[in-house]
Amino acid sequence: MRFSRCAPVLFVLLVSGCGRDSNLGSIPTAPNGSPLFAQQNRPGAVYTLSNAAAGNEVIAYTRHTDGSLSDPESTPTGGNGTGAGLGSQGAINVTGEDRMLFAVDAGSNDIASIRITPRGLRALGTTPSGGEKPISLTRYGRMLFVLNAGGDGGIAGFEIGGNGRLSPIPGSSKGLGGTATNPAQISFTPDGSHLIVTEKAVNMIAVYNVSEDGRVSEPNVQASAGQVPFGFAFGRSNTLIVSEASLSSASSYHIQPDGMLDVISPAVPTLNRAACWVAVPLGGEFAYTTNAASNTLSGFRVAEDGSISLIDADGITATADGTPIDAAFDASGTYLYVLNGGAHSLNVYQRDENGALTPLDGVSGLPAGGSGLAAF
C-alpha cells in the first residue's frame, strides 16, 4: 500500500482556560500541495461537536457569503463524547475535495466518518481509534492520523477508502515522547512528510517521519521554545506556529527535512492569558491565538522568514464572548469563527488585508462541553 505525496497554578489555569478543544491545524491543501479551496469567498459550512457523553453529534451551520450562519442541524456521529472539554485542537477534520468529515468520539474511543452531501451530513460509521480518548485528527491525501490522549497516549494511522471507511495502516501506530505527556494536537506538515504532536505536560514537541506507505518513525522529541505548547498551525513558507498556554505566548519554527525544529521567534508574548488555540487563514501571512483566560484574540504577522510579531501593541486584536477556545477560518480566509467554551457561543469576525478583525453577528445556545471547530 502506497500513498503518493501528490495523492500547581499553571494546571489550574489550563483546566479552567484551555481545558477544552480546535481548528483545521494547517492551511488546507490538496494531496499535491496546492490550496484545497478556491480563494474567493463562496457559501460553505461551519462544524463543531456536541461532545455529549450520551451521544456525540456534529452540529453544522450553513455559512453564507457574508460570513453569517444559518440555524444549526445536528447529526449523530454514532459514538459518544466525554461531556467535558477535550483540551485539544483538531477534534474535527474536514476536506472539501471529497466532501468528507471525520470527528473524534473521545468517550467511546472511535473515529466517526461522515459524508458531506447537498442534503446534509450522512454518517457512514465509526472505527476504533487504536487507543483511548482520541482528541485530534489530521489528514494528508488518503491518510488520516489520530492522536489518542488516554492511557500512555499514542498515534495511529488509517487509510481512507473510497466509501469513506477507515482501515488501519500497518506500522503507523507509535507511542508519544513518554507517558503522561498530556498531548494537545496532531497535524501533518504541509508536504505530508512529518507529523507534529504537542505535549503540554512536558513542554515538548514530538516529530515523526512519515513514509509514502504511511509507516511512521519513532518520535524525535524536542524542547518547546515556550512553556506548555498547545495548538499550532502552519503559516507562510510552511512556518510552524505554536501557542504556549503557560505564559500566553507563541513561537515559530522552521522544519528541517530531517524533522528537526529550528526556532525562528521564541515565545513571543500575547500580553494576554492562556493562549491555547491557533488559526491561520489561507495565505499564511497572519496567525491568531485564542486567549482562553482573558477572553481575547491576539493576531500575529508572519514575515517571509517565518518570524512573528503582534499586530496590536496590547496584543488584543479582538474580544470574545467568554473562554474562547477552538478557532477556524473559512476557505477564503476572510471570516474567522471562534467557539466560546464558557459562553457556549460562536463569535464571527471579518478579517481585513491588514489582519484586523471586525466582529459580526454570532450565534448562541451551543451545548456545554462542546469541542472542535472546522469550516470551509
N, C-alpha and C positions, 0 to 999 in steps of 0.2 A: 504494500500500500504506500503510495507516494502522494504528497501534496505539493503541487508546484507553488513556488513563491509568487508566480503570476496568478495561479488559481487561489502613700500617702496623700497630699492635697492635689497633686498632679492627677492622680487617677480618679479622685472625686470629680475634678473638673472634666475629665474625659468622659466619665459616665453621664454627667449632667449635660455637658455641652456637645460632646462628639460621640455619644453612645448609640447613635443610630446609623443609617446607611447613606445613591450616587449616580453619577452620570456616565455617559459614554466617556471612557477614560482616554481617548485619543481622537485626533482628527479623523473622521470616518473616511476610510479608504477602501477601494475595491481590491480584489486579490492582486491586481497588477500595480497597486500602489497609487493609483490615480484617485482623485476625490470621488467618493461614492455617490454624492448627490450633486445636482446642478447648483451653482452658487446663487442663482436668482431665487427669490422667495416664492414658494408655492404652498398650497394647503398641505397639511401634514397631520401629525398627531403627537400627543404627549402621554407618556405612560408612567404609572407608579404602581406599587404593590400595597395591598392592604396589610400583608404580613400577619393576618389573623391566625391564631392558633387553631381555631375551629374550622379553618378552610381558607387558604390563601386565594386572593383574587388579583387579577390585573385590572387596574382602573384606567380606562382610556378616555382621553379628551380629544375631540377633533380640533385641530389647530387651523385657524383661519389666516389669510394672508396679512391681516393687520395684527397678528400675534394673539388675538383673543381666543378663548377656549369655549367649546360647547359644553352642554351638560354631559356628565360622565356616564359611561357604560361599563359595567363590571363583568368579567369573565373568570370563572373559577379555573385555577391552574391544575386542579386535580391533586394537590398536596396541601400541606399545612405550613403556616408561618410560625413565628415564635411568640407573637403577641407583644413584642417589645422591639425596640430599635436594634439594628444589626451591627452598628459601628463599622460600616464598610462603605466602599464606593464600588459601584458596578453590579448591583443586585439584579439589574435588568440589562439585557443586551439586545439591541435592535439593529437590523440592517435593512436598507431599502432595496438592495439589489435583488434579493429573492423574497423580500417581504416576510422575514421570519423574526420572531421574538422568542427569546429564551429568558427564563426567570428562575431564581433560586426559591426552593421551598425549604427554608432553613429548619423548620420544625419537623419535617418528615425525611430529611436527608436526600432530596432528589432535585432534579432539574426539570422544569416544565418546558415543553416545546409547543409553540403556538404559531399558527399561520395568520398573517395579516391579510384579510380579504376585503373587497369593496363593501361587503355586507357586515364587516366587523371582524372580531377575533374568533378563531376556531382552534380550540385546544386539541392537540394531537397525541398527548400522553406525557408520561413522566419517565425519567430514567434515574436510577440510583447514582448519586454524585461521587461514589467511590470513597466516601469518608463521612464525617459527621459535621453537621451545621455548615452547609455551603452558603457563602456570603457574597461572592464576587465572581463575575464571568467575563471572559474576553474571547474574541473571535478573530481568526485570520483565515480567509478563504473557507475551506471546508473543515477547519479545525476549531473546536470550541474547548476552552480550558476553564476549569472551575477551581476556586480556592475554598478549601474546607477548613474552618476555624476550630471545629470541635476536636476533643482528644488532643493528640500531639500536633494536629493540623497537617496539611499537605495539599498538593495539587494533583489534578488528574485531567487527561485529555480525551476528547471524543471526536469521532468522525461524524459529520453531519450528512445523513443520507438524503437522497432525492426527495423522500417523503417527510423530511424534517426530523426523523428519528435519529437518536444518538447511539453510536457504537463505540465502546472503549478502544483507545489506541494502545497497542502493546508498547511497553517501555515508556509510557507517558506519566505514570504515577510516581511522584517523588515527595519526600518529606520537605519540611521547611528548614531554616537555618538552625533550629534547635527546638526544644519543647517550650511550651508556654510563651510563645512569641507574640501572641495576640495580633495576628495579621489583619490588614485592612483592605487590601486591593491586589488584584492580579490584572496584568494587561500585557498584550503583545507590544513589542516595539513596532513602529510603523512599517518596517520591512519584514516583519514576521520572523526574524532570526533569533529573537530573545524573548523571554518572559520576565517581567519585573514583578516582585512582590514586596510590599512594605510591611515591616514587622514593628509594631508600635512599642511593645513592652521592652524590647532590647535595643531600640534605636539603630536598626539595621535595615538594609535593603538587599534582598536576595535577587540574583540574576541567574537565569537558566538559559543555556544554549538549546535551541530547538532545531532538529534536523528536518529535512524535507518530508520525511515519513512520519513526523510527529513525535519521534523519540526525544527525550529530554535529558540533559546532563544533570549531575548533582548541582546544588545551588552554590554559586560563588557569592558569599555573604560579605557585604561591605558596609562600613560605618556610614550612617547618615550624617550629613553636614549639620543638621539640626536635630532637636530632641522630639521624639515621638512622631516619626514620619507616618503620614496618614494617606490622604488621597493624592493622586497625581494625574497628569495628562501630558500630552506632547505638543509643544509649540513649534514655531518656525525652525527650520534646519534640524528637525527631529529632536529638539531640545527636551529633555525630561525635566518637568517642573513638579516639585513635590511640596505639599503643605506639611507643616510641622506644628502639632497641636499644643505642645507644652508652653513654648514662649510665643506662639502665634506668629510663625514666620513661614517663608517659602524659600526653597533652594532650587537652583537649576544645574543640570549636569549634561555633559556630552558623553554619549555611549560609544565606547571604542568597539571595533569589530569583534574583539575577544570577550566583550561583555563588561570590561572594566569601566567604572564610572569616574569621569574627571569632573571635579566641581568647577562650575563657572561662577555662579553667585551663591555664596554660602549664607543661609539663614537670614534672609532679608526680612526685617520685622514688618508686620502688617500694622503695628501700632494699635491693634485691637486684641481680642481674646479668643483663643481656641480656633485657629484656622485649621479646618479639617478636610473640606471637600474642595476640589479644583475643577473648573470648567474652562475650556479653551475653544473659541469659535473657529470656524473654518478659516484658514489662512495663517493662524497661529501667531499673530502679531500681538495678541493680548492674552492674559490669563487672569482668572478671578478665583479668589478663595471665599468660601462662606465661613464667617467667624461666629461659631455657634453660641459662644458665651457673651457676645456683645451685640448680637442681632444686627450685624453689618456684613457688607461685602467689600473686599479690597481688590482693586484692579491693579494689574502689573503690565507694563510694556515689556515685550520680549524683543530684544535687539537681534540683529542678524547674527551676532556672535553667540547668542543664547543667554546673554546677561539679562537680568530682570530688574526693574525699578518701579516704584509705586507711581501710579497715575496721579493720585491725590496726596498732598502733603500730609494730611492727617490719616491717610490710609482708609478713609471712608468714601467709597465710590457709590454706595447705595445703602439704604437701610432696609431691614426685613421685618416681617410681622412678629416673629418670635422663634428663636432657636433655629436659624436656617441651617439646613443640612445638605441634602443632595441638590445638585445643580446640573442643568443640561441646556445646551444651545440647540436651536432649531437648525435645519440643514444649511440654511444660508448664513448662519452666524449673526443674524440680525436680532433675534429675540432670545433672551435668557430666562429660563424657568427655574424657580428655587422652591424646594419643598421645605416647609417650616414644621419641624417636629414638635415644637411647643404650641404653636397656634393652629396646627392641623390645617394648613392652607398652602396654596401655591401663589407665590409672587411672580409677576411677569414684568420684564424690563426690556426696553428697546435700546440697543447699543448703537452709538454713532461712530463715525470713522475715527474719532479721537479716543475711543474707548469709554466714553461717558455712558452711564446707564440712566435712562428715564423710566420711572415706574409707570406701569399701565394697570388697568383693572385686572385683579387676580380672581381666584376662586377660593372658597372656604368649605368647611364641612368634611374634610378628609378624615379617615379613621386614625385614632391614636395608635402609635406603633408602626405606622406606615413607613416604608423604606423603599429606596431605589427610585431613580428617575431617568428617563430616556426620552428623546424627542427626535423627530425628523420632519 
